[in-house]
Amino acid sequence: MSTILISGGMVVDQTGARTADVLVADGVIVESHDGNPDVTIEATGLTVTPGFVDLHTHLREPGKEEAETIETGSRAAALGGYTAVVAMPNTDPTQDCVSVVDFVRRQGKLAGLCDVHPSASITVGRAGHQLTPFAELAEVGVRLFTDDGNGVQNPLLMRRAFEYSKGLGITMAQHCEVEQLTDGAVMHEGDCCSHLGLPGWPAVAEELMVHRDIELVRLTGAPAHFLHLSTAKSVELVRRAKSDGLPVTSEATPHHISLTDELLRSYAAIYKVNPPLRTMDDVVAVREGLSDGTIDAIATDHAPHVAATKEQPLDLAPPGMLGLETALGVCLAHLDMSVSDVVAALSWKPALIAGLGGLHGRPIVPGEPANLTVFDAEEEWEVAPAQLASKSRNTPFVGVPLRGRVKHTVLGGVVTVENGVATR
């Protein structure tokens, strides 16, 4: 394995910020090394951080390889500065058993572009009726369980999920949506929705489930993670739960801190997501939740779709946007937070939630794994869809000024992105 010198960058990690060289040998950060480095990365004027970790990536494989594969999604992740992603279980077949989870993990290792850690569904087939074998899946390394794309509607079943998860070192990650309140909805229920005459998705559909699961956490003592919070009330509910000392964490997406429901006036399905884009008041509340630590992590909810499906009418098109390659640029452009706080939400905080804190999001000091991201925090740029690594092109950020661009990514001491280009 080669030695790498990252020279003259601003190192930002949990311990603070300082200008320093970072030397890597045999996949580990070292104090010194005999001989000249095999690779030198000139990082003067750049920021060097622990690699990013995405809690919420849809890689589509197995079953929907026309939209994304584990290889193409991993390449997009590396280009976005990610050294690890948690693969969502809404594949076909569902990641609800050891064999499918092992397949996803093996494909990730073959790609070698980022660490791919499969999640598993809470219920078999994500159908909401029968719990998956938590103990078996935990034994092979699954740490996050979610029916993402659907919330677990049955409160008794969810209570049992929390109860069974205790002691296994796993976390239930909830997609908060009461489906009886969102049937047929295509966008946020509000003034814009009423003006357009489109069926609306009320904020309370998310908030009721956030409230329910907070109370189930209070009852059972099991940890919970709330996916893609999107409303002001949801943020406040989590804030109060944390102040009560409950073991809850949460995430927000780049699109929920940068885009609003007003964009749906174009009837363009590129802006259709689940949960939907909300009002500016909600956007401000989510930003504040990230700023004050109520929301722990920034997660992309990277959701690729082939063009033919997103070009359908709004009511027929599937929800979802790309996110891996643009997350840093969106966040630095729209969040009134320090670079260090943004990186915390992209790196070591999600690493801990995902159970990956031993390998990813580690301080940049000798003896630690060399999973690193190097970026220009000031570079302004715009998305060129044809240049994206993802197989899909459904990004809403075309023509939107972004700030902050990844230059290099190092995974386990191997350069996976060099000067903004994937090395494999």
Order of alpha helices (4+ residues) and beta strands (2+ residues): beta-beta-beta-beta-beta-beta-alpha-beta-alpha-beta-alpha-beta-alpha-beta-beta-alpha-beta-alpha-beta-alpha-beta-alpha-beta-alpha-alpha-alpha-alpha-beta-beta-beta-beta
